[in-house]
Amino acid sequence: MKHIATHLKHSIKDAHITERGELMEYFCERLNRDRTQDGYSKITLGRMGKTLEKIPTKDLYYLKKVCDDAGNFSKKFWYLLNPKKHQEER
């Protein structure tokens, strides 16, 4: 018979899972895969939370869909977060 603490740890961990948290983990996983191949350091969940803090959850679903359909996930992600940085000056 297992100690009661093992059951409590599992139930507490599952209680804190949110849609937004799952999306942040998804973005971190996909971006970090490309970043490690390019020689950059990984993005932490804290940094991703700060980056996405002003974006509503429904817009994160749109961002996920658009980035998944794009050829380069990372490039499309950073462009959609701030397109003004990536436009050419005329």
Steps between C-alpha positions, in 0.01 A plus 500: 500500500636843402532791736227764475754768402559333162131530418482862613797608288341362185161660567650840584712499185198425278293774666738775382489410130333775296437557131735796499774301672468219248528749212807660657665159537415423137656826377811446714543146369465598135716813526771330705531224242593758236711709739724212609564410137606860435724513808284731715407439862158360588204720587368429850133487595546816705634691201223364279243609760642852500500508120138385471354674808301765309359259241157346576473120499267495197765688302762244606292231331502708181876551533549125540291421192676755279847397615424130448389572143810709425815353352724640775327487841751717684523772237119531473461502880738791555360690201142474629599620846638828363474553123627861524848374588517292184367742238743665266535876524384676187 
